């Protein structure tokens, strides 16, 4: 997580690895373990709690945790869904289907959260998705999961649906600011909340455009005709423009096991982190992208994925899953071509590449991809 003292994971040979080798690495486990992992992700909505220490007493979760001893993949949440039935008969739908996987990984605590809110501002026909990477505790990330899409729908209702990019920038900034104020109110009451915060990357997907707002170092990437198109840019503390902004506000960026605001936080923007105001701000960067017929899917993820997997690799892996090639190549391990299975593959790849963070991945499929059969 962005505020921790543990060193970052390094990418292993990112550039020169063939996709087939990457995919094979994901499926090195015995067939029974591989099938168990994918079946869990196909279940629709699954939450597996971290097992308690025997010394604590009490019972474990009613759903036993699914874990292989050497992969550290515990605490799984998997969700997925298709376009609502009431919209399938319309000429166009904003989202064909979606899936999300969020895992504790090798961390001791789960501080990530994801949000999926189809038709969040009905009857607008727009869907909302978000990934929140907490630090100092899970409270702010969980608040964002429960509240940010609600606050955004209220801001939209108050001023009318945004039609231009500038209006989207205002609406998103106002929504992030309101959440930040709610966290600030909590921090005044509890001293422990003063050091708690969360990144946030969210998208509003309509039939004509994709709006992304980002605050922190989670990321959104669009796959357009097979090419990775970044829709957000990480707010890392070593960015020259962010260093200039922090110093202009009277703060310092210190290189202590990596560049950190006040020597503490590796991201320069977040919701919360009351004790680092005004150096760390909640104002998001907002992009508005007009949709084209080549747009295939979106990936939103926390830095548990992006620290070890490039935009290009993530898009290749997800694309081969969604177009059915992975299921054809590995029928014993992958039972389909859903966004949830694509998110699961990316999560597993991040763990195999050494990610030591919580990992949350949301895959939003914008259109059905043609199934490809590999040549024998």
N, C-alpha and C positions, 0 to 999 in steps of 0.2 A: 504494500500500500504506500501511497506517496509520502507519508510522513514518517515512515519507520526507518530504523537505523540499519536494517539488514541490507547488504549490497544487492544491487540489481542483478537479475539473471542476464546472461549473455546469449545472443543468438548463435546457433551452431551451424556454420556453413550455409548461411541463408541463400546466398546468390547462386551457388553452383549445383544445387540439389534438384534433380528431376522430380516432377510431380509424382511419377509412378513410385519412386523411392520414398517420397514423403508419405504417400498413402500407405505403402507397405509398412512403414515404420509404425503407423497408427494401429496396425492389425497384427502385431507380433505375438500378442497374447494367444493362449489356447482358444480353440473355437468356443468352448463353453463360457469362458470369461468374456470373450468379445461379444457373443450373442447376448449375454446377460446385461452388458453395458448398453447396447443399442436398444434392447427390449425396454430397459428402464426409461430411455429417452422417448420411446414411442408411446409410452403409457398415457401421455397427454399432460397431466399435471401431477408431478411427484415431488414431495419434499422428504428428504432423509436427514434426520437430525444427527449431529455428532454424538457418538456413543459416550455415555457418562463414564467417568472413572469409577471402577468398582468400589473404591473407598468412599464414594459419595453416597452410595446406597440408592434405592429407588430402582425403577425399571427403565429400560432403554426405550427408544421410539418404537411404536407399534409396527413400523416398517423397518426391518433390519437394514442397517447400512450396507450398501453394495461396495465392496472395496477389495482390490487386489493389493497384496502386501507391499508391492514395490512401486505402485503408481501414485500413491498419496491422494487419490481422487475420492474424497468423501464429502458428504454434505451436498448432495445433488438436488437441484431444482430444475425440472424440465417442463416447458409448456409449449403448446403449439396450437394452430388453428387455421382454418380456411376462411375465405370471405363469407360473411353471413349469408344465409339462404335468401334473405329478402333482397340482397343486392346482386345475386348471381344472374338474375335475368336481365339486368340493366346492360346497356351497350358496353360500358367500361366500369371497372371497379378499381379503387385506389391500390388495393393490395390483393394479390392472388392468394397468398398464405404466409404464415409467419411461424417462427419457432425460436425458443430461447433456452439456453442452458447456463446455469450459474452454479459454480462449485467452490468449495472452500479451498481446494487444492492442498498444498503443503503448509498452509498457515494454521495457526492455532485457533483463530477466531474468524468468523465470517462477517465481513464488513461491506461486501457488495450488495447491491439490490438492482432488480430490473422491473420495468413497468411496461405493460402491454394494455392499451386502452383503445380497442377498435371503436369507431364512431364516438370518439371522446367528446365531441361537441355537436352531437346530432341535432338537426338533420343535415349537417354540412357535408357528410360523406368523406371526412378526413379521419385518418387513424394516427394514433400517437404511440411512440415507442421510446423508451429511455433506459439508459444504463448509468448507475450511480456507484462510484467507487469511494467508499468511506475510509476515513482514517481517524485514529483516536477513539474509535468506537463506531458502532453501526447506527447510532441514533439519527444522525443527519441523513444518511443514505436512505434509511427507512422512511423518514419524514418526506423526503423527495419522492420516493416511490408512491406514497399515499396521497401527496398533496399537489405536486407540480402540475400534472395534467388538469387537476381540478381548478387550480388558480389560473392556468392558461385559458381554460374554457370561460372562466368568469371575465378575464380581461378581454377576450374576444367578444363576448356577449355585450360588454359595456360599450365598446367602441365600434362594433360591426366587424364582419369578417375581413381580414387584411387582403388588399388587392395588389399592393405594391411592396417592393422589398423594404423600403424605409419603414412602412407601417409594421411589417413583421419584426423588424429590428426593435422597434419601440415596444411591441407587445411582449416579445420574448424577454427583453431587458426588464420590463416592469414585473413580469412573472418571477424571474430569478431574484429580483430585488425583494419582492414580497416574501419569498421563501427565506431569504437571508435574514429578513427582519423577524420572521417567526423563530428562527434559530437563535437570533440575538436575544429575543425575549426569554427563551429557555436558558441561555447562558447567564443571564442576570440572576436567575433563581438557583442554578446549580453550578458550582465552580468547576465541576468535572466537564461540563458542557462547553466551557470556554476553549478547550483544546480539541474539540471535535469538529470535523468538517467532511465534505464530500465533493468530489468532482461530479459533473453532470453533462452528459451528451444526450440530446433528445432530438427526435425528428417528428414532424407532422407531414404525413404523406397524403396527397390528394391526387386526383386524376391528371392534373396539369403540371403540378410542381411539387418539389420536395424541399421542405424547409428544415434546416438543421441549426440548432443552437448548442454551443459547446463552451463549457467553463471548466478548465482543468486539462488533464492529460488522458482522458478517455477519447475515443475516436469514432468517426463515422466515415465509411468508404462505400462508394457506389461502384458496382460492376456494370459497365456500359460496353456492350459488344465484346465482352471478354477482357476489357482493359480496366484497371483499377483507377478510379477517380476520387481523390480525397475530397470530402465535403466539410472537413474540419481540420484544424491545425493545433497541435498540442501546446498548451500553455506551460512549457517547461521553464524552470527558473534560470536556465542558461540562455534563453532567447535574448538577443541584444535589445530588442524593443521592450521586452518585459523587465530586463535589468534597468533600463533607462526609466521606465515608469515607476518601479519600486524605489529607485534612488531619488527620483523627483518628489516622491511622497515622504522622504526622510528615512527610508529603510535601507537595508543592505542585503546583497546576495553574497553568501559566503560559500566558498568551495570546501566543504567538509564532507568527505566521502561522496562527492558529487555536489553540484550547485544547489543551494537551498536558500529560501527566503529566511533571513535571520538565522541561518545555519540549521534550520529545522525542517522546512517543508519544501519538497522537490517540485511541487507545482506552484505556479505563481497566481493562480486563480482558483477559487473554490466557493462553495456555499458553506457558510459557517466560519470556523477558525477565528472566533471573536478576538482572541488574544493577539492575532497578527494584523488586525485592522490598523491603519488603512492600506497596508502594503499588499496584502492579499485581498483581492476584490472579487465580487460575484458577477460582474458584468460579462455576459457571454458574447462571443463572436457568432454572428448569424450569417448563414449563406442561404440563398434561394436559388434553386436549380430547376430550370424548365425541363420537364420530362420529354424523352424521345422514345421512338419505337425500339431503340437499341438497349434501353435500360432494362436490366435483368433482375438485380437484387441489391439490397443494402446489407452491410454488416455494421452493427454497432457493438463495441466491445470495450471493456476496461483494459488498462495497460498490462494486466496479467497475460493477455494475448499479444498485444502490440509490442511489448518489450522483447519478444522472442520470435515473432512471425511478422513478416513484412506485409504491406498492403497487397502486393502482387501475389504472394504465396497464398494468402488467405482467400483471395478471390478465385485463384485456380482450384484450390481444394474444394471450396464451396460450390463452384460451378460444376465440377465433375461429379459431385454428389447430387446436385439438383437436376442435372441432365441425365442421370441414371447410370453413368459410366462406372462409378464406384461400386454400385450394387451389382453390376454385371461382372466386374473384376473380382469382387469379394463377396459372393452371395452368402457365405456362412457368417459373415460379420456384419453386413449392412443389409437390412431388409427392405429398404425403400429409398426414395429420393425426396424426402421432406426437408423443409428448413430446419426442423428440430434435429434431424440426423446430421445435417451440414454443420449446425452449431456444435453438436457433440464431437464431430470429427476435429473441428478447430480447437476445441477445448482439450481433447486428448493430445493433439499435436503440440500444443503449448506446454503441457505437462511433460511430454517426452523430450522437449527441447530444454527443459530445466526451469520452467517458470516456477517461482516460489511464492507467487501471489495468489489471492483469490482470482478467479477467472470467470467473467460473465460475457456471454456472446448472444446477440440477437441477430437473427437472419430474417430479413423481410423480402419475400419473393414478390416481384412486381409483375411477372408474367410467367406462363408455363414455358419451360425450356424443353426443346426437342430432345428426346432420349437418344443417346448415341450408343451404338453397339461396337465394342472394340474389335478390330480385325484380328482374326486368329493367325 
